[in-house]
Amino acid sequence: MFAIVNIAGQQFKVAKDQELFVHRLSGNVGDKVEFSEVLMSGTEGNISLSAGVKVQAEILDHLKGDKVLIFKKKRRKGYQKLNGHRQYLTRIKINDIA
């Protein structure tokens, strides 16, 4: 069984026992979270627009993603600027789709 769920403004296709990285969620490590904004769910052959389906997950870890470098340059002007950014992420494990 799978579900397409909206988590922190992004849509993910999730299945039971799957681990994924999402934008930082509030809560501590080990907390259970529930996502009620399920857009679609189904099994291999049956697809249904979800009504009353909820996805339950557990927070495994809070961490920072890989560094993304932003490099700006204007040619023949001597202008160069290097900047970086690391996104705050949460690793979650999908426990149940009910």
GUSEMI-263402 format. One record per atom (N, C-alpha, C): residue number from 0; residue in one letter; atom name; x, y, z. Coordinates in steps of 0.02 Angstrom, whole numbers, plus 50000, padded with zeros to 5 digits. Layout:
% GUSEMI-263402
+-----+------+------+-------+-------+-------+
|  nr | rest | atom |     x |     y |     z |
+-----+------+------+-------+-------+-------+
| NUM |    a |   CA |     X |     Y |     Z |
...
+-----+------+------+-------+-------+-------+
This chain:
% GUSEMI-263402
+-----+------+------+-------+-------+-------+
|  nr | rest | atom |     x |     y |     z |
+-----+------+------+-------+-------+-------+
|   0 |    m |    N | 50042 | 49941 | 50000 |
|   0 |    m |   CA | 50000 | 50000 | 50000 |
|   0 |    m |    C | 50044 | 50062 | 50000 |
|   1 |    f |    N | 50023 | 50112 | 49963 |
|   1 |    f |   CA | 50060 | 50175 | 49961 |
|   1 |    f |    C | 50011 | 50232 | 49971 |
|   2 |    a |    N | 50040 | 50291 | 49984 |
|   2 |    a |   CA | 49999 | 50352 | 49991 |
|   2 |    a |    C | 50041 | 50411 | 49967 |
|   3 |    i |    N | 50008 | 50459 | 49940 |
|   3 |    i |   CA | 50040 | 50523 | 49923 |
|   3 |    i |    C | 50016 | 50572 | 49975 |
|   4 |    v |    N | 50064 | 50599 | 50014 |
|   4 |    v |   CA | 50047 | 50639 | 50072 |
|   4 |    v |    C | 50084 | 50706 | 50068 |
|   5 |    n |    N | 50052 | 50758 | 50094 |
|   5 |    n |   CA | 50082 | 50824 | 50097 |
|   5 |    n |    C | 50116 | 50832 | 50165 |
|   6 |    i |    N | 50182 | 50837 | 50164 |
|   6 |    i |   CA | 50221 | 50846 | 50226 |
|   6 |    i |    C | 50262 | 50910 | 50220 |
|   7 |    a |    N | 50248 | 50957 | 50263 |
|   7 |    a |   CA | 50285 | 51021 | 50267 |
|   7 |    a |    C | 50287 | 51056 | 50199 |
|   8 |    g |    N | 50230 | 51055 | 50163 |
|   8 |    g |   CA | 50226 | 51091 | 50100 |
|   8 |    g |    C | 50253 | 51053 | 50040 |
|   9 |    q |    N | 50275 | 50992 | 50047 |
|   9 |    q |   CA | 50299 | 50952 | 49992 |
|   9 |    q |    C | 50259 | 50887 | 49988 |
|  10 |    q |    N | 50253 | 50859 | 49928 |
|  10 |    q |   CA | 50216 | 50797 | 49919 |
|  10 |    q |    C | 50265 | 50739 | 49913 |
|  11 |    f |    N | 50251 | 50685 | 49950 |
|  11 |    f |   CA | 50293 | 50626 | 49950 |
|  11 |    f |    C | 50250 | 50564 | 49938 |
|  12 |    k |    N | 50278 | 50517 | 49900 |
|  12 |    k |   CA | 50246 | 50451 | 49892 |
|  12 |    k |    C | 50278 | 50407 | 49945 |
|  13 |    v |    N | 50238 | 50382 | 49992 |
|  13 |    v |   CA | 50265 | 50344 | 50049 |
|  13 |    v |    C | 50234 | 50275 | 50051 |
|  14 |    a |    N | 50271 | 50230 | 50082 |
|  14 |    a |   CA | 50248 | 50162 | 50094 |
|  14 |    a |    C | 50268 | 50144 | 50165 |
|  15 |    k |    N | 50239 | 50089 | 50191 |
|  15 |    k |   CA | 50254 | 50068 | 50259 |
|  15 |    k |    C | 50328 | 50049 | 50265 |
|  16 |    d |    N | 50358 | 50066 | 50322 |
|  16 |    d |   CA | 50428 | 50054 | 50339 |
|  16 |    d |    C | 50478 | 50091 | 50295 |
|  17 |    q |    N | 50456 | 50144 | 50262 |
|  17 |    q |   CA | 50501 | 50184 | 50221 |
|  17 |    q |    C | 50530 | 50241 | 50263 |
|  18 |    e |    N | 50594 | 50257 | 50253 |
|  18 |    e |   CA | 50626 | 50313 | 50286 |
|  18 |    e |    C | 50637 | 50368 | 50235 |
|  19 |    l |    N | 50624 | 50430 | 50255 |
|  19 |    l |   CA | 50635 | 50485 | 50209 |
|  19 |    l |    C | 50654 | 50548 | 50246 |
|  20 |    f |    N | 50684 | 50595 | 50209 |
|  20 |    f |   CA | 50705 | 50659 | 50236 |
|  20 |    f |    C | 50654 | 50711 | 50215 |
|  21 |    v |    N | 50630 | 50751 | 50264 |
|  21 |    v |   CA | 50582 | 50804 | 50251 |
|  21 |    v |    C | 50609 | 50868 | 50283 |
|  22 |    h |    N | 50578 | 50924 | 50266 |
|  22 |    h |   CA | 50597 | 50986 | 50299 |
|  22 |    h |    C | 50586 | 50980 | 50374 |
|  23 |    r |    N | 50622 | 51018 | 50413 |
|  23 |    r |   CA | 50623 | 51012 | 50486 |
|  23 |    r |    C | 50552 | 51015 | 50515 |
|  24 |    l |    N | 50536 | 50963 | 50554 |
|  24 |    l |   CA | 50472 | 50959 | 50588 |
|  24 |    l |    C | 50482 | 50975 | 50662 |
|  25 |    s |    N | 50431 | 51003 | 50693 |
|  25 |    s |   CA | 50435 | 51016 | 50764 |
|  25 |    s |    C | 50423 | 50950 | 50801 |
|  26 |    g |    N | 50458 | 50939 | 50854 |
|  26 |    g |   CA | 50452 | 50878 | 50892 |
|  26 |    g |    C | 50521 | 50851 | 50908 |
|  27 |    n |    N | 50523 | 50806 | 50956 |
|  27 |    n |   CA | 50586 | 50776 | 50977 |
|  27 |    n |    C | 50596 | 50708 | 50944 |
|  28 |    v |    N | 50657 | 50684 | 50949 |
|  28 |    v |   CA | 50674 | 50618 | 50922 |
|  28 |    v |    C | 50633 | 50565 | 50960 |
|  29 |    g |    N | 50601 | 50521 | 50924 |
|  29 |    g |   CA | 50559 | 50469 | 50954 |
|  29 |    g |    C | 50486 | 50487 | 50957 |
|  30 |    d |    N | 50468 | 50550 | 50943 |
|  30 |    d |   CA | 50398 | 50570 | 50944 |
|  30 |    d |    C | 50361 | 50540 | 50884 |
|  31 |    k |    N | 50297 | 50527 | 50893 |
|  31 |    k |   CA | 50254 | 50503 | 50840 |
|  31 |    k |    C | 50219 | 50563 | 50809 |
|  32 |    v |    N | 50217 | 50566 | 50743 |
|  32 |    v |   CA | 50181 | 50619 | 50708 |
|  32 |    v |    C | 50130 | 50587 | 50662 |
|  33 |    e |    N | 50077 | 50625 | 50648 |
|  33 |    e |   CA | 50024 | 50600 | 50606 |
|  33 |    e |    C | 50009 | 50651 | 50552 |
|  34 |    f |    N | 50006 | 50628 | 50490 |
|  34 |    f |   CA | 49991 | 50671 | 50433 |
|  34 |    f |    C | 49922 | 50654 | 50407 |
|  35 |    s |    N | 49876 | 50702 | 50411 |
|  35 |    s |   CA | 49808 | 50688 | 50390 |
|  35 |    s |    C | 49794 | 50715 | 50320 |
|  36 |    e |    N | 49840 | 50753 | 50292 |
|  36 |    e |   CA | 49829 | 50781 | 50225 |
|  36 |    e |    C | 49854 | 50732 | 50172 |
|  37 |    v |    N | 49818 | 50677 | 50164 |
|  37 |    v |   CA | 49834 | 50625 | 50115 |
|  37 |    v |    C | 49796 | 50640 | 50051 |
|  38 |    l |    N | 49832 | 50646 | 49995 |
|  38 |    l |   CA | 49800 | 50665 | 49932 |
|  38 |    l |    C | 49774 | 50605 | 49894 |
|  39 |    m |    N | 49809 | 50549 | 49898 |
|  39 |    m |   CA | 49789 | 50489 | 49862 |
|  39 |    m |    C | 49819 | 50429 | 49897 |
|  40 |    s |    N | 49785 | 50372 | 49892 |
|  40 |    s |   CA | 49811 | 50311 | 49920 |
|  40 |    s |    C | 49790 | 50253 | 49876 |
|  41 |    g |    N | 49823 | 50197 | 49885 |
|  41 |    g |   CA | 49805 | 50139 | 49845 |
|  41 |    g |    C | 49852 | 50081 | 49855 |
|  42 |    t |    N | 49833 | 50026 | 49823 |
|  42 |    t |   CA | 49875 | 49967 | 49821 |
|  42 |    t |    C | 49899 | 49960 | 49748 |
|  43 |    e |    N | 49922 | 49901 | 49729 |
|  43 |    e |   CA | 49951 | 49893 | 49662 |
|  43 |    e |    C | 49901 | 49910 | 49607 |
|  44 |    g |    N | 49840 | 49885 | 49611 |
|  44 |    g |   CA | 49791 | 49897 | 49558 |
|  44 |    g |    C | 49738 | 49948 | 49574 |
|  45 |    n |    N | 49725 | 49960 | 49638 |
|  45 |    n |   CA | 49670 | 50004 | 49658 |
|  45 |    n |    C | 49697 | 50071 | 49682 |
|  46 |    i |    N | 49671 | 50124 | 49651 |
|  46 |    i |   CA | 49691 | 50191 | 49671 |
|  46 |    i |    C | 49628 | 50228 | 49692 |
|  47 |    s |    N | 49632 | 50263 | 49749 |
|  47 |    s |   CA | 49573 | 50301 | 49772 |
|  47 |    s |    C | 49595 | 50368 | 49798 |
|  48 |    l |    N | 49553 | 50418 | 49787 |
|  48 |    l |   CA | 49565 | 50482 | 49818 |
|  48 |    l |    C | 49547 | 50476 | 49891 |
|  49 |    s |    N | 49593 | 50494 | 49932 |
|  49 |    s |   CA | 49588 | 50476 | 50003 |
|  49 |    s |    C | 49537 | 50517 | 50041 |
|  50 |    a |    N | 49497 | 50482 | 50079 |
|  50 |    a |   CA | 49450 | 50514 | 50124 |
|  50 |    a |    C | 49458 | 50479 | 50191 |
|  51 |    g |    N | 49486 | 50514 | 50240 |
|  51 |    g |   CA | 49494 | 50485 | 50306 |
|  51 |    g |    C | 49556 | 50443 | 50315 |
|  52 |    v |    N | 49601 | 50443 | 50267 |
|  52 |    v |   CA | 49663 | 50404 | 50273 |
|  52 |    v |    C | 49714 | 50447 | 50309 |
|  53 |    k |    N | 49751 | 50417 | 50356 |
|  53 |    k |   CA | 49803 | 50452 | 50394 |
|  53 |    k |    C | 49868 | 50413 | 50391 |
|  54 |    v |    N | 49922 | 50449 | 50390 |
|  54 |    v |   CA | 49989 | 50418 | 50389 |
|  54 |    v |    C | 50022 | 50434 | 50455 |
|  55 |    q |    N | 50045 | 50381 | 50489 |
|  55 |    q |   CA | 50079 | 50389 | 50553 |
|  55 |    q |    C | 50153 | 50376 | 50544 |
|  56 |    a |    N | 50195 | 50419 | 50574 |
|  56 |    a |   CA | 50267 | 50414 | 50566 |
|  56 |    a |    C | 50301 | 50427 | 50633 |
|  57 |    e |    N | 50366 | 50412 | 50635 |
|  57 |    e |   CA | 50406 | 50423 | 50695 |
|  57 |    e |    C | 50467 | 50464 | 50675 |
|  58 |    i |    N | 50485 | 50513 | 50716 |
|  58 |    i |   CA | 50544 | 50554 | 50704 |
|  58 |    i |    C | 50606 | 50515 | 50726 |
|  59 |    l |    N | 50652 | 50504 | 50679 |
|  59 |    l |   CA | 50713 | 50467 | 50695 |
|  59 |    l |    C | 50771 | 50513 | 50711 |
|  60 |    d |    N | 50776 | 50570 | 50677 |
|  60 |    d |   CA | 50836 | 50611 | 50685 |
|  60 |    d |    C | 50823 | 50681 | 50658 |
|  61 |    h |    N | 50857 | 50731 | 50687 |
|  61 |    h |   CA | 50859 | 50799 | 50660 |
|  61 |    h |    C | 50931 | 50810 | 50636 |
|  62 |    l |    N | 50939 | 50836 | 50576 |
|  62 |    l |   CA | 51007 | 50845 | 50550 |
|  62 |    l |    C | 51007 | 50901 | 50498 |
|  63 |    k |    N | 51067 | 50914 | 50471 |
|  63 |    k |   CA | 51075 | 50963 | 50418 |
|  63 |    k |    C | 51094 | 50927 | 50355 |
|  64 |    g |    N | 51069 | 50951 | 50298 |
|  64 |    g |   CA | 51084 | 50921 | 50234 |
|  64 |    g |    C | 51153 | 50941 | 50209 |
|  65 |    d |    N | 51170 | 50916 | 50150 |
|  65 |    d |   CA | 51234 | 50933 | 50119 |
|  65 |    d |    C | 51236 | 51007 | 50102 |
|  66 |    k |    N | 51297 | 51034 | 50099 |
|  66 |    k |   CA | 51305 | 51105 | 50084 |
|  66 |    k |    C | 51293 | 51117 | 50009 |
|  67 |    v |    N | 51253 | 51168 | 49996 |
|  67 |    v |   CA | 51240 | 51189 | 49928 |
|  67 |    v |    C | 51277 | 51254 | 49918 |
|  68 |    l |    N | 51322 | 51256 | 49868 |
|  68 |    l |   CA | 51361 | 51316 | 49855 |
|  68 |    l |    C | 51326 | 51359 | 49803 |
|  69 |    i |    N | 51325 | 51425 | 49817 |
|  69 |    i |   CA | 51297 | 51474 | 49771 |
|  69 |    i |    C | 51355 | 51518 | 49750 |
|  70 |    f |    N | 51370 | 51519 | 49685 |
|  70 |    f |   CA | 51426 | 51558 | 49659 |
|  70 |    f |    C | 51399 | 51608 | 49610 |
|  71 |    k |    N | 51414 | 51673 | 49623 |
|  71 |    k |   CA | 51392 | 51726 | 49579 |
|  71 |    k |    C | 51453 | 51760 | 49549 |
|  72 |    k |    N | 51449 | 51776 | 49485 |
|  72 |    k |   CA | 51505 | 51808 | 49451 |
|  72 |    k |    C | 51479 | 51852 | 49395 |
|  73 |    k |    N | 51510 | 51910 | 49388 |
|  73 |    k |   CA | 51497 | 51953 | 49330 |
|  73 |    k |    C | 51562 | 51958 | 49291 |
|  74 |    r |    N | 51560 | 51937 | 49229 |
|  74 |    r |   CA | 51622 | 51934 | 49192 |
|  74 |    r |    C | 51649 | 52003 | 49175 |
|  75 |    r |    N | 51714 | 52006 | 49173 |
|  75 |    r |   CA | 51753 | 52067 | 49158 |
|  75 |    r |    C | 51743 | 52123 | 49207 |
|  76 |    k |    N | 51714 | 52111 | 49265 |
|  76 |    k |   CA | 51702 | 52164 | 49315 |
|  76 |    k |    C | 51740 | 52150 | 49380 |
|  77 |    g |    N | 51768 | 52090 | 49387 |
|  77 |    g |   CA | 51804 | 52073 | 49448 |
|  77 |    g |    C | 51759 | 52056 | 49506 |
|  78 |    y |    N | 51695 | 52042 | 49492 |
|  78 |    y |   CA | 51647 | 52027 | 49545 |
|  78 |    y |    C | 51638 | 51951 | 49550 |
|  79 |    q |    N | 51654 | 51925 | 49610 |
|  79 |    q |   CA | 51641 | 51854 | 49625 |
|  79 |    q |    C | 51616 | 51850 | 49696 |
|  80 |    k |    N | 51566 | 51807 | 49706 |
|  80 |    k |   CA | 51540 | 51798 | 49774 |
|  80 |    k |    C | 51523 | 51724 | 49782 |
|  81 |    l |    N | 51546 | 51695 | 49837 |
|  81 |    l |   CA | 51533 | 51625 | 49852 |
|  81 |    l |    C | 51493 | 51623 | 49917 |
|  82 |    n |    N | 51437 | 51588 | 49916 |
|  82 |    n |   CA | 51395 | 51582 | 49975 |
|  82 |    n |    C | 51373 | 51510 | 49980 |
|  83 |    g |    N | 51355 | 51489 | 50040 |
|  83 |    g |   CA | 51333 | 51420 | 50050 |
|  83 |    g |    C | 51272 | 51417 | 50094 |
|  84 |    h |    N | 51240 | 51358 | 50092 |
|  84 |    h |   CA | 51178 | 51349 | 50131 |
|  84 |    h |    C | 51171 | 51275 | 50148 |
|  85 |    r |    N | 51152 | 51260 | 50209 |
|  85 |    r |   CA | 51136 | 51191 | 50230 |
|  85 |    r |    C | 51065 | 51190 | 50257 |
|  86 |    q |    N | 51023 | 51149 | 50226 |
|  86 |    q |   CA | 50952 | 51145 | 50244 |
|  86 |    q |    C | 50944 | 51103 | 50308 |
|  87 |    y |    N | 50900 | 51124 | 50352 |
|  87 |    y |   CA | 50882 | 51085 | 50411 |
|  87 |    y |    C | 50832 | 51031 | 50391 |
|  88 |    l |    N | 50847 | 50969 | 50407 |
|  88 |    l |   CA | 50805 | 50913 | 50387 |
|  88 |    l |    C | 50785 | 50870 | 50447 |
|  89 |    t |    N | 50733 | 50831 | 50438 |
|  89 |    t |   CA | 50710 | 50782 | 50487 |
|  89 |    t |    C | 50704 | 50715 | 50451 |
|  90 |    r |    N | 50732 | 50663 | 50481 |
|  90 |    r |   CA | 50725 | 50596 | 50453 |
|  90 |    r |    C | 50668 | 50562 | 50489 |
|  91 |    i |    N | 50619 | 50538 | 50450 |
|  91 |    i |   CA | 50561 | 50505 | 50479 |
|  91 |    i |    C | 50554 | 50435 | 50450 |
|  92 |    k |    N | 50519 | 50392 | 50488 |
|  92 |    k |   CA | 50503 | 50324 | 50466 |
|  92 |    k |    C | 50427 | 50316 | 50466 |
|  93 |    i |    N | 50399 | 50293 | 50411 |
|  93 |    i |   CA | 50327 | 50284 | 50405 |
|  93 |    i |    C | 50309 | 50218 | 50440 |
|  94 |    n |    N | 50267 | 50223 | 50492 |
|  94 |    n |   CA | 50247 | 50164 | 50530 |
|  94 |    n |    C | 50183 | 50132 | 50504 |
|  95 |    d |    N | 50135 | 50173 | 50484 |
|  95 |    d |   CA | 50070 | 50145 | 50467 |
|  95 |    d |    C | 50033 | 50192 | 50420 |
|  96 |    i |    N | 49995 | 50162 | 50373 |
|  96 |    i |   CA | 49949 | 50199 | 50331 |
|  96 |    i |    C | 49880 | 50169 | 50344 |
|  97 |    a |    N | 49837 | 50208 | 50378 |
|  97 |    a |   CA | 49772 | 50181 | 50398 |
|  97 |    a |    C | 49716 | 50227 | 50376 |
+-----+------+------+-------+-------+-------+
